[in-house]
Amino acid sequence: MYFCFEGSVAHIDSCGTHDSMVTHEFPKSDSMTPLMPKGHQKWYLRMSLRSSYAYIGISRICYSVYNLYGRQTAWLLKVHNCLLFKFYIMVLFRALAENCVDIARDRDGCCVLQSLILKADEHLRAQIVGEITQNALVLANDSYGNYVVQFVVGQKIKEATRSLVRNLKGQFETLSTNRFCCYLVVKFLKESDDEFVIKFIIDELVNKSNILMLLQDQYANIVIQSALDVAEEVSMFNLIVSVIKMHHQSLHNHPFGKEVVLHMNQLIRDKQGDQHDRQF
């Protein structure tokens, strides 16, 4: 078994009745930097050493019994491997959970964390999601952390989604005008399936004094179009339409504003068509 630390590789040998650790030095270079963010090296070293002692202890028990009673207890080797696997998974998951905010902001870490949320038990998942909701604004404005927040919204955990929205209160205007963050706002609107969340966001966007800027923004116009798509479900469609019509002249000749107007008109035609079909 190997543990990789900065500047060396440690090999733990526990295949017999004795245990030994051999350290192999290798030259430091930029091409051999640790695979994890620098801030995680300390806890990784601590977790690795702690798990090494457990590895040695479990190995001693299993191999001692195996040597005494022979192949009749070969099943102990399977138990040994199973115990080690579960132990290392538990240690790894806990370490990831404790550092999930930093990991979420890493290019590869954001993918690992999404997988962890799916595979962790209920208690550990709640811990990770809780950390993400508490740091919603920091992660939402990060190019990688943003994906993790979107992933949590996609899990449709009502309380978690509502906590995210509350912690982002007053920031939806800024988020909507950001290249990455605007897709998070769209995710809230289209995938939360929560009337509270949809109303909360639409109310904050529509009641802004500079709503015209949002309607003409290259990213925020996408958010407004998404709001129109779901507004009917929460009886806010007419409110958004009235705001758009108020600025119709300014939007009609604007490259992004006219997209909002065209989308609104299409939805109105579809709505009128549905009402006509119901009459017949």
N, C-alpha and C positions, 0 to 999 in steps of 0.2 A: 504494500500500500504506500502511496506517495502523497506527500504534502508539499506544495510549492510555495516557498517564501521568497522575499526579495533577496536575490543573490545566492540562493541555494535550493536544493531539492532534498527533502528528508525522506528516507525509506524506512518504514517500520516493518520488522520481520517478526511475525508471531506464529509461524507455522509449526514450531516445535514446542518443547517445554520451556524454552527460554525466549527472551525477548531482547531485541537489539535495535538500535537506531543508527543508521549510517547517513551522514550528511555529505552530499556531493556539491562542491562549489562550482559555480559557473560564472564567467565574466559578465559584468553588468553592461547592458547596451540598450539603446532605445527600442530595438526589435524584440527584447525579452522583458518588456514591462509587464506588470501583473494584469490579468484579464479583468480585474474589477477596479472601480474607482479608488483613488488613493485613500480616501477617507475610510474605506472599508477594510483596509489591510489589518488594522489592529484587532478588530473583532474577529476577523477570519483566522488570525494567528491564535487568538485566545480560544475560539471554538474548536480549531484543529487540534490544539494541545489537549483540551478537555476531552474531545472525542477519542484521541489517541489512547488515553488511559482507559477509557471504557472499552476500546477495541482490545487492548491487551488483557483486561480482566475477563471479558467474555471468551476470548480465545483460550486463555488458560483453563477455564472451566471445561469448555467443550473438548479441547484436545487432550486434556488429562483423562477425562472419562473415556474418550475414544481409545487412548493408548492402553488403559487398564482393561477394557472389555472388548476391544477389537472391532471388527466390522459389524458385529451385531448392533452396534450403536451408531452406525453410519448416518442415521437420520439426524444425529446431533449436528452434523456438518450443515445440513439444510436449515436447522433451527438457528445455528450460528450465523449463517449468511442472512437469514431473514431478520434476525435481531439487529445485526449491524446495519442493514439497509434501512430499517425503520428508524433506528437511532439517528443515523446521519441525515435522513430526510427531515426528522423532527428538528434537529439542531439547525439545519440549513433554513428551513421554513421560518423558525423563530428569529434567526438572524436577519433574514430578508424582511420580515415584518417590522422589526425594530428600526430598520434603516430604509423603509419603503419610500419615503419622500425623496431621499437622495437617489435611490435606485430608479425611481420613476423618471428622473430628469436625465438619465443616461440613455444613450442611443440603443444599446442592447438591453439595458436593465428594464426599460419600459415594456419590452416584449416579455421578459421573464416574469415581471410582476403581474401582467395580465394572465399568464398561465398559472401563476401561484394563486390568484384570486379564484380561479376555477377549481383548482385541485385541493386547496386548503380546507380544513374542517371548519365547521360553523363559527367556532370561537375565534380562530385565527383569521378567518375571512372578515369577521366583524371588526377585529383590531386593525386590519389593513385598510378597510373601507373607511373606518373612523378617522384614521390618520390622513387619508386622501381628502375627506370632506373638510377637515380642520384646516388643511393647507390648500384649499380649492383655488384661491386666487393665484398663489405662487405657481401651482402646477398648470393652471389654465393658461397662463402667460408664457409657459415654457414650451418649446417646440416639440419635446418628447413627452413631458408630463401631461400635455394636452390630450394625447392619445389615451393615457390611462384614465383621465377624467371621463372622456367619451366612452371608454369601455365600461366604467362603473354605471354611467347613465344607461347604456345598452343592456345592463343586467336587470333593469326595471325593478330595482329595490326601492320601493316608494319612500321610505324614511331617509335613505341615503340620498336620493335624488332631491328631496325637499331640503335636506340639510345643505347640499351643494348650492342650491338656488339661494337660500337664505344667506349663506356665506359670501355669495357673489352679488348681493344686493347693492345697487348703485353702480355696478360695473358693467352692466349689459350693453350700454351704449359704446363704451370703449372696446369691449370684447367683440362687438358686432363689426367694428371697423378694422379689425385685425385680420390679417391673411389666414392665420391658423385658428384663432379663437372663434371666428364667425361660424365655423363648422360645428363647434361645440354648442353654440346657441341654437343652431338649426337642429342639432341632435336632441337638445332639451325639448324643443317644440314638437318635433315629429315622432320621437321614440319614447318619451316619458310616459305617455298615456295617462297623464295626470292633469285634471282640470286646474288644480291649484297652481302647478308649475307653469302651464300655458298662460293662464290669466296673469300671473305674477310678472312674467317676462314681457308680454304684450303691453300691459299697463305701464310698465317702466319705460318701454321704448316709445309708445305713442304719446305719452304725456310730457315728453321732453320738448323744451322750447326750440331746440335746433333739429326738429324732426326732418326738416327739408334736407339738411346735411346728410342724415342717415339714408333718406330716400335716393339721394344722388351719389352716395358712396359706392365704390366698386365692389365692396364686400358686404356692407350693411344692406344693400338693396336685395341681396340673396336672402338675408334674414327676414326682411319685411315680406318678401314673396312667400317664404315658408310660413310666416305668421298668418298670411291670408289663407293659406291652405288649411290651417287647423282652427282658424278663428270661429268658423261657423259652429264648431263643436262646443264652444264656450260662450256663444252669443256675443261675440265681439267683432264679427265681420263688418257690420255696418259702421262701427266706430272707426275701423281702419280705413274703410272706403271713404268716409267723410273727410278724414285727414288728408288722404291722397288727392281727393277732388279739390280740396282747399288750395293745394299747390299744383294743380293740373297744368297751368300755363308754364310754370318753371320746369316741370318734369317732362313735358311733351317734347321739347327739343334737346333734352339732355341724354347723352348716350346710355347712362345707367338708369336714370329716372324714368325714361320711356319704357324700359323693360318692366318696371313695376306697374306702370299704367296698362300696358298690354296684358300682363298677367291678371291684373284685377278685372279688366274687361272680359277676358276669357272665362274667368270664374263666374262673373255675373251672367254671361250668356249661358253657361252650363247650368247655373242655378235656375234661370228662367225656363230653360228647356226642360228641366226636371219637373218644374211646377206645371208646365203645359202638358207633359206626358201624364201626370197624375190626374189632370182634369178629364182626360180621355181614357 
